[in-house]
Amino acid sequence: MTIRTGSIVRLILYGFAFVFLPLIVAVGYAVSYVGTLSDQSRFAVYQSMQASQNSRLLAEQVTAMERNVRQYLVLSDAELFAAYEASRSEFQKSIDALQALALDQSLRGQVTELGTYENETYLRLRSERRPVRDVEVTAMFSRLMDMSRAVFVGSSKMIDREVEILQATATRARQTFLWIAAGLVSLAVFSAIVFPVLISRPIRQVERAIRDLGDGNFDHPIRVTGPRDVEGLGERLDWLRLRLIELEGQKTRFLRHMSHELKTPLTAIREGGQLLKDAVAGPLNREQREIVDILTRSSVNLQGLIENLLNFSMAQSQTPRLNLKDIDLKSLVSEVVQNHKPAILSKTLRVEVILEPVKAHADEDKLRTVIDNLIANAIKFSRTAGQVGIRLTEEHGRAVLDVVDQGPGIDPADREKVFDAFYQGPQLAQAYVKGSGLGLSISREYMRVHNGNLEVVVHEGPGAWMRAVLPLPDEDTK
């Protein structure tokens, strides 16, 4: 999943908004819901209080009316009937107050029936055509009292129902808030998983691209997906990759051209030195011979440097081709050691050579270059009258060549850097001849094209321990 935004900062802001906006909406909904519930509760309490108060007054007012009527019937005093009418007026106000409330259908019917019957009672008491007997008064007001009590009981039940409704509403509100909380937690967990991935993935792509550039891997185009600013960074890195490829090609061409250009005058120098040494131009005295020997040795060293440059140029421009054939590694190592005999004698080194008979199927010239570089470095960095160990063994279907010297050794931080092209550690300044810094780089490349490896072995003793490992073919594949 790729989200294209203006910048990675905007993507981070989207992440925060994705979490906080639902939270704000949920809080707003909760505040609104609680406000509605509060209004409903307040209204229900008010309704219940008014219903209870008015229904309780009805019974008291019925009692007052009955008392006034009975006194009037006994004393026939008009003021007592006026008092009855005043009590009746208060009774009607209570009836009207109850009917103004939000009563349920059953209770409203009871209140209406009570008001109607009370009005019929009043009309009967005012009638002059037929006097009201005491028994009738008792029956009428007894019924009014029963009906008033029924209204009071109905209002009490209404209060109970309102309480139940409020409880049910509160339960629904609690369940709703729990669902909202669960949804917010799920959303937060989802955001905590998705947005870090969306943010970190393009950063990891940039990191991987930079690491590939640092390792010299320029084969694959760099493409970074994500916010536009990070994609723009990926485009600049790809431009850098193309630029490095161009510079690498220029460097390789320069090394190849310069190496070829240097070989021509070097050949002339070597041939001229050899002519002088052979006394073609006349006999030389002792001092002149020493100068000619210096020229000859220097030209040989310079030729080695130029050949390393050529080999490095070829290794960088394309994968080295292998001229495979059966090789006696023991004889090859012995031959290379013999070629370094003058350098060994000049430093009075003790060379311990242990070689097992090992047969390989490989490129002889490239392996000769590897062995020559390892032995030359061991001699170069060994102190005078020191010791060099060379051992060739066969282990688990692999040829293993170990070359150990007693020189300054390799710093742990430089164990991989020594295989970089043109790298020269601080100890190289002590060598009797400075190299180009290409020998180990070329040697490792040659070992890798043989599916082998060249590495620095970690050990406790002094000096450097270099190991070349070459896979040997199975008997069935030879």
C-alpha positions in Angstrom: 0.0 0.0 0.0 1.4 3.4 -1.1 0.1 6.7 0.2 1.3 9.7 -1.8 1.4 12.9 0.2 3.2 16.1 -0.2 5.8 15.3 2.4 6.6 12.8 5.2 5.7 15.5 7.7 2.2 15.6 6.2 2.0 11.9 6.4 2.8 12.1 10.1 0.2 14.7 10.6 -2.3 12.5 8.7 -1.5 9.8 11.2 -2.2 12.0 14.2 -5.4 13.3 12.6 -6.5 9.7 11.8 -6.3 9.0 15.6 -7.4 12.2 17.1 -10.3 13.2 14.8 -12.4 10.1 15.7 -11.5 10.7 19.3 -12.8 14.3 19.1 -16.0 13.1 17.4 -16.5 10.4 20.0 -16.0 13.0 22.8 -18.5 15.3 21.1 -21.0 12.5 20.8 -20.5 11.6 24.4 -21.0 15.2 25.6 -24.1 15.5 23.4 -25.5 12.1 24.6 -24.8 13.0 28.3 -26.5 16.4 27.8 -29.6 14.7 26.3 -29.7 12.2 29.1 -29.4 14.9 31.6 -32.3 16.9 30.1 -34.4 13.7 30.0 -33.6 13.0 33.6 -34.4 16.5 34.6 -37.7 16.5 32.7 -38.7 13.1 34.1 -37.9 14.2 37.6 -40.0 17.3 37.2 -42.9 15.4 35.7 -42.8 12.8 38.4 -42.7 15.4 41.1 -45.6 17.4 39.7 -47.7 14.2 39.2 -47.0 13.0 42.7 -47.7 16.3 44.3 -50.9 17.0 42.4 -52.2 13.4 42.9 -51.6 13.7 46.6 -53.4 17.0 46.8 -56.5 15.5 45.1 -57.2 13.2 48.1 -56.8 16.1 50.5 -59.0 18.3 48.4 -61.7 15.6 48.1 -61.7 15.3 52.0 -62.0 19.1 52.3 -64.9 19.2 49.8 -66.7 16.4 51.6 -66.4 18.1 54.9 -67.7 21.5 53.6 -70.7 19.7 51.9 -71.7 17.8 55.0 -71.5 21.0 57.1 -73.6 22.8 54.5 -76.2 20.0 54.5 -76.5 20.2 58.3 -76.4 24.0 58.8 -77.7 25.2 55.4 -75.2 28.0 55.6 -74.4 29.5 52.1 -70.9 30.4 53.2 -70.2 26.7 53.8 -71.3 26.0 50.2 -69.0 28.8 49.0 -66.2 27.2 50.9 -67.0 23.9 49.1 -66.8 25.7 45.8 -63.5 27.2 46.7 -62.1 23.7 47.6 -63.6 22.4 44.3 -61.8 25.2 42.4 -58.5 24.1 43.9 -59.4 20.5 43.0 -60.0 21.5 39.3 -56.6 23.3 39.3 -55.0 20.1 40.4 -56.8 18.2 37.7 -55.8 20.7 35.0 -52.2 20.5 36.3 -52.1 16.8 36.0 -53.6 16.9 32.5 -50.9 19.3 31.4 -48.2 16.7 32.3 -46.9 14.1 29.9 -49.0 11.3 31.4 -49.4 7.9 29.9 -52.8 7.0 28.3 -54.1 5.0 31.3 -53.3 7.6 33.9 -54.6 10.4 31.7 -57.9 8.5 31.3 -58.2 8.1 35.1 -57.6 11.9 35.6 -60.2 12.7 33.0 -62.7 10.3 34.5 -62.1 11.8 38.0 -62.6 15.3 36.7 -65.8 14.4 34.9 -67.3 12.6 37.9 -66.4 15.4 40.2 -68.2 17.8 37.9 -71.2 15.5 37.9 -71.1 15.5 41.7 -71.0 19.3 41.8 -74.0 19.6 39.5 -75.9 17.1 41.6 -75.2 19.1 44.8 -76.3 22.3 43.2 -79.6 20.9 41.9 -82.6 22.3 43.8 -85.2 19.9 42.4 -84.1 17.0 44.5 -82.4 17.4 47.8 -79.2 15.3 48.3 -79.4 12.7 51.0 -76.6 12.0 53.3 -76.2 8.4 52.0 -75.7 9.8 48.4 -73.1 12.3 49.6 -71.2 9.5 51.3 -71.3 7.3 48.2 -70.3 10.2 45.8 -67.3 11.3 47.9 -66.3 7.8 48.7 -66.1 7.1 44.9 -64.2 10.4 44.4 -61.7 9.4 47.1 -61.2 6.0 45.5 -60.7 7.6 42.1 -58.2 10.1 43.7 -56.3 7.2 45.3 -56.2 5.4 42.0 -54.7 8.5 40.3 -52.1 8.7 43.1 -51.2 5.0 42.6 -51.0 5.5 38.9 -48.7 8.5 39.3 -46.4 6.4 41.6 -46.3 3.7 38.9 -45.5 6.4 36.3 -42.5 7.4 38.5 -41.3 3.8 38.6 -41.6 3.5 34.9 -39.7 6.8 34.4 -36.9 5.4 36.6 -36.8 2.2 34.6 -36.6 4.2 31.4 -33.8 6.3 32.8 -31.9 3.2 33.9 -32.4 1.6 30.4 -31.2 4.8 28.8 -28.1 4.9 31.1 -27.4 1.2 30.2 -27.6 1.9 26.5 -25.4 4.9 26.9 -22.8 2.8 28.8 -22.9 0.1 26.1 -22.6 2.7 23.4 -19.5 4.3 25.1 -18.0 0.9 25.5 -18.4 0.2 21.8 -16.9 3.6 21.0 -14.0 3.0 23.3 -13.4 -0.4 21.8 -13.5 1.1 18.3 -11.1 3.9 19.3 -8.7 1.3 20.8 -8.8 -0.8 17.6 -8.3 2.3 15.5 -5.4 3.4 17.7 -3.8 -0.1 17.4 -4.4 -0.1 13.6 -2.8 3.4 13.3 0.1 2.3 15.5 0.8 -0.5 13.1 0.1 1.0 9.7 1.5 4.6 9.9 4.9 3.6 11.3 5.2 1.1 8.4 4.1 3.8 5.9 6.6 6.2 7.4 9.6 3.8 8.0 9.3 1.9 4.7 10.5 4.8 2.4 13.2 5.6 5.0 14.4 1.9 4.8 14.4 2.1 1.0 16.6 5.2 1.1 18.9 3.5 3.7 19.1 0.4 1.5 19.8 2.5 -1.6 22.6 4.4 0.2 24.1 1.2 1.5 24.1 -0.3 -2.1 25.8 2.9 -3.3 28.4 2.6 -0.6 29.0 -1.1 -1.5 29.5 -0.1 -5.2 26.3 -1.9 -6.3 25.2 0.3 -9.2 23.3 -2.3 -11.3 19.7 -1.7 -10.1 17.8 1.6 -10.5 16.9 3.3 -7.2 13.2 3.7 -6.7 11.7 5.0 -3.5 7.9 4.9 -3.0 6.1 7.0 -0.5 5.6 10.8 0.1 6.7 13.0 -2.8 9.6 14.5 -1.0 11.1 11.1 -0.2 10.4 10.0 -3.8 12.3 13.1 -4.9 15.2 12.0 -2.7 15.1 8.6 -4.4 15.3 10.3 -7.8 18.4 12.3 -6.7 20.0 9.1 -5.4 19.3 7.4 -8.7 20.9 10.4 -10.4 23.9 9.9 -8.1 24.0 6.3 -9.0 24.2 7.1 -12.7 26.8 9.7 -12.0 28.9 7.2 -10.0 28.6 4.7 -12.9 29.8 7.4 -15.2 32.7 8.4 -12.9 33.5 4.7 -12.4 33.7 4.3 -16.2 35.9 7.3 -16.5 38.2 6.1 -13.8 38.5 2.6 -15.4 39.2 4.1 -18.8 41.8 6.5 -17.3 43.5 3.6 -15.5 43.5 1.4 -18.6 44.9 4.2 -20.8 47.5 5.3 -18.3 48.6 1.8 -17.7 49.1 1.1 -21.4 50.8 4.5 -21.8 53.2 3.8 -19.0 54.1 0.4 -20.2 55.8 1.8 -23.4 58.4 4.0 -21.7 58.8 1.4 -18.9 59.7 -1.2 -21.6 62.3 1.2 -23.0 63.7 1.8 -19.5 64.0 -1.9 -18.8 65.6 -2.7 -22.1 68.0 0.2 -21.8 69.0 -1.0 -18.3 69.4 -4.5 -19.5 71.7 -3.2 -22.4 73.8 -1.3 -19.9 74.0 -4.3 -17.6 75.1 -6.4 -20.5 77.8 -3.9 -21.3 76.6 -3.3 -24.8 77.5 0.4 -24.6 80.8 -0.5 -22.9 82.1 -1.9 -19.6 80.7 -0.4 -16.4 82.5 0.2 -13.1 81.1 -0.9 -9.8 79.2 2.3 -9.0 77.6 2.3 -12.4 76.5 -1.4 -12.0 74.9 -0.5 -8.7 72.9 2.3 -10.4 71.9 -0.1 -13.2 70.7 -2.6 -10.6 68.6 0.0 -8.9 67.1 1.0 -12.2 66.3 -2.6 -13.0 64.7 -3.4 -9.7 62.7 -0.2 -9.8 61.5 -0.9 -13.3 60.4 -4.4 -12.2 58.5 -2.9 -9.2 56.9 -0.3 -11.4 55.9 -3.0 -13.9 54.2 -4.9 -11.1 52.3 -1.8 -10.1 51.2 -1.2 -13.7 50.1 -4.8 -14.1 48.0 -4.4 -10.9 46.4 -1.3 -12.4 45.6 -3.2 -15.5 44.2 -6.2 -13.6 42.1 -3.9 -11.5 40.8 -2.0 -14.5 39.8 -5.3 -16.1 38.1 -6.6 -12.9 36.1 -3.4 -12.6 35.0 -3.1 -16.2 33.7 -6.7 -16.4 33.6 -10.0 -14.6 37.0 -11.6 -15.1 37.0 -14.6 -17.4 38.4 -17.8 -16.2 40.7 -20.1 -18.2 40.1 -23.2 -16.2 42.4 -26.2 -16.2 43.8 -28.8 -13.8 46.4 -27.2 -11.5 48.9 -28.7 -8.9 48.5 -26.0 -6.2 51.5 -27.4 -4.3 53.8 -26.8 -7.3 52.2 -23.4 -8.0 52.8 -22.2 -4.4 56.4 -23.5 -4.4 57.1 -21.7 -7.7 55.8 -18.4 -6.3 57.8 -18.8 -3.1 60.9 -19.5 -5.2 60.3 -16.3 -7.2 60.4 -14.3 -4.0 63.7 -15.8 -2.9 65.8 -12.7 -3.4 63.4 -10.6 -1.3 63.4 -13.3 1.4 67.2 -13.4 1.5 67.5 -9.6 1.5 65.5 -9.5 4.8 67.0 -12.7 6.1 63.6 -14.1 6.7 62.9 -17.6 7.9 60.1 -19.1 5.8 58.2 -22.2 7.0 56.5 -23.8 4.1 54.1 -26.8 4.7 52.3 -27.8 1.5 50.0 -30.8 1.1 49.4 -32.1 -2.4 46.2 -30.5 -3.6 44.7 -30.6 -7.1 42.4 -27.9 -8.3 40.5 -26.9 -11.5 40.9 -23.2 -11.8 42.6 -20.3 -13.7 46.3 -20.7 -13.0 47.3 -17.1 -13.8 44.7 -15.6 -11.5 45.6 -18.0 -8.7 49.3 -17.2 -9.3 48.4 -13.5 -8.8 46.5 -14.2 -5.6 49.4 -16.3 -4.1 52.0 -13.8 -5.3 50.2 -10.9 -3.6 49.8 -12.8 -0.3 53.4 -13.9 -0.1 54.7 -10.4 -1.3 52.7 -8.7 1.4 53.9 -11.1 4.1 57.5 -10.4 3.1 56.9 -6.7 2.7 55.5 -6.2 6.2 57.8 -8.7 8.0 60.6 -7.3 10.2 64.2 -8.2 9.3 65.1 -11.7 10.5 61.4 -12.4 11.1 59.4 -15.5 10.2 56.8 -16.2 7.5 54.5 -19.2 7.6 53.0 -20.6 4.4 50.6 -23.6 4.6 48.5 -25.3 2.0 45.9 -27.9 3.1 42.7 -29.6 1.9 39.8 -29.3 4.3 36.2 -30.5 3.6 36.5 -30.3 -0.1 38.3 -26.9 -0.1 41.9 -25.9 -0.7 43.0 -23.6 2.1 46.1 -21.4 1.8 47.3 -19.6 5.0 50.0 -17.0 4.9 51.1 -15.7 8.3 53.8 -13.0 9.0 55.2 -11.3 12.1 54.7 -7.8 10.9 52.6 -5.0 12.5 49.4 -6.9 11.8 46.0 -5.5 10.7 43.9 -3.4 13.0 40.5 -4.9 13.7 38.8 -1.8 12.2 40.8 -2.3 8.9 40.0 -6.1 8.4 37.6 -5.3 5.6 39.1 -2.0 4.5 42.3 -3.7 3.4 40.3 -5.3 0.5 39.1 -1.9 -0.8 40.8 -0.6 -3.9 43.7 1.9 -3.2 43.3 1.5 0.5 46.6 1.8 2.4 46.6 1.5 6.2 48.9 3.4 8.5 51.3 0.5 8.7 52.1 0.7 5.0 54.3 3.6 5.5 56.8 1.3 7.2 57.1 -1.0 4.2 60.2 -1.1 2.2 58.3 -0.5 -1.0 54.9 1.2 -1.1 52.3 -0.6 -3.2 49.3 0.6 -5.1 46.7 -0.7 -2.6 45.2 -2.9 -5.3 46.8 -6.3 -4.6 44.3 -7.6 -2.0 41.3 -6.0 -3.8 42.2 -7.8 -7.0 43.0 -11.0 -5.2 39.7 -11.1 -3.4 37.9 -10.5 -6.7 39.8 -13.4 -8.3 38.9 -15.7 -5.5 35.2 -14.8 -5.6 34.9 -15.5 -9.3 36.3 -19.0 -8.4 33.4 -19.1 -5.8 36.0 -18.9 -3.1 37.0 -16.2 -0.6 40.0 -14.2 0.8 39.8 -13.1 4.4 41.7 -11.9 7.4 41.9 -14.6 10.1 41.4 -13.3 13.7 44.2 -14.7 15.9 46.0 -13.9 19.1 49.5 -13.9 17.8 51.5 -11.1 16.2 51.4 -10.1 12.5 48.7 -10.7 9.9 47.1 -14.0 9.0 45.6 -14.1 5.5 43.6 -17.1 4.3 42.5 -17.9 0.7 39.8 -20.6 0.4 39.1 -22.3 -3.0 36.3 -24.9 -3.5 37.6 -28.1 -5.1 35.5 -29.9 -7.7 33.9 -33.2 -6.8 35.3 -36.3 -8.4 32.1 -36.8 -10.4 32.3 -33.2 -11.9 35.9 -33.3 -13.0 
